[in-house]
Amino acid sequence: MRLLATLLLLPVAGFAQNLQQQLQNVATANGLIGMSVVTTCGTGVQDVVHTGKSNVALNINVTDSTRYRIASISKLVAAIGLMRLHEQGLFGLDDDVSTALGFSFRNPAFPTVPITYRMLLSHTSSFQDGTGYADFLNATYSTAPPPPISELALPGGDWYTANLWRTEQPGTYFTYSNANYGIVGTLIEALSGQRFDVYMRQQVLLPLGINGGYNVQDLNSVDDLAVLYRNSTPQADNFNGVMPPAPDLSQYVIGSNGLFFAPQGGLRISALEMARFAILLNNEGTYDGTSLLQPGTVALMLGDEWTWNGSNGDNYYGLFRSWGLGVHRITAQSGGDVVFPGLAMFGHAGEAYGLISDLYVDPATGFGLVFITNGYTPGNAYQFGSTSAFYGVEEDVYAALLQYAVPACSLSANVPHADATNALLLSGDRISWTGTTNIVASLHDVTGRVIARFEMAPGTGRTVPAGTYLVRCMGPGGNLARMWGAW
């Protein structure tokens, strides 16, 4: 065997063909009704795969134009909207949000402790989805004008329940909370002077060329909207080809209740449009020449605001182990928040009405992924996975991407990492590692399929069978190898 001097003859295009088939197999095996998967690499889209139906009754296929009610990834986008206002100097992350809200938003058990923007964005505010939340949400959507959110948050309010507030001091305990983002949406309105849906469309979505939105009335066509299903039964967005009537907003009070446009879960957007946020996060706030956020702002969002220490929060079966500002930080803890083994990532997940959605990025390599399904057929309810805290169907999608999409991105990047280039030695039938940290090395055949994966300590080697391989190595800081070798 000999080390090849160039990788140009490797069949990179074959990765996409294999990925298409593998993802179709995943959709079939899991009984998915419809599915979209998009991967990004650097500043562009790499793979686009759609399967199944967006609307079974009307026999509409999932396409590039299909928009999904994306559930909690809406929070990540809302956080971007709020951070745009932060860049304008309208608030500091550690300011008391009561000032903008116009009422004293405090945990009654800690009346002297201000609740800050940082706490809301990182789910450490101590405000949670208590029993009053669901009834208040129903009133928000059915009453004109919607009741002010103070009626939920303040003792004595019509929808207030004591369990809306945790017993831990604000800023000390993580609890994932939809109610937090009702406050975030209200703050966006109060600070911008615009309705939440209008502000997000004008200041976040349209600048990126995204025609989705938090208001279904903004969509070009209701036929592009995916129906969400459980057991093949429609749960949401089942409009039968007819745009629903516009809500009565004649009495809407800007800055009083941002939950009306569902910042916590109501964004309708296509997988390709979502991929623009993956590219934006991987490229320090810029997409296709449009700088939506400053690099320093993106760094703040991805930074460590909370990390689980065993007792300082609800880690949701191991899925939530670290959080930034509106960003789920993947620490890749074994059996927990693992997208790809050993690889830290950033993004958000979503689940509602039968839909599952994921958006995660690896800024170290420029790789990003979007996965969405609009539901499942009878007998295929989602089950927890076997190797992580994600669902089994998500694990299946991630495994396909690790085999095909991740290698293709690494090959196309073609930017050797100096440490990996100098320290990963391929000689004869042996791989040796002379770097300074432990790595995980993987061997792939020329289609990208993983043949073997193993850990290597500094100064160790591994004998492999004769053949032609792609070799990738990942370290604790992420991907060491935008470099690949084959022999």
Helices and strands as residue ranges (DSSP letters): H 13-29, E 34-41, E 44-55, E 60-61, E 67-69, H 73-87, H 98-101, H 117-121, H 131-142, H 150-153, G 162-164, H 178-192, H 196-200, I 201-205, G 206-208, G 216-218, G 222-224, E 228-230, E 233-236, G 258-261, E 268-270, H 271-282, E 286-287, E 290-291, H 295-302, E 306-307, E 322-323, E 328-330, E 345-352, E 355-362, E 367-373, H 392-400, I 401-405, H 406-413, H 418-423, E 424-427, E 430-433, E 439-444, E 450-456, E 460-463, E 470-475, E 478-479
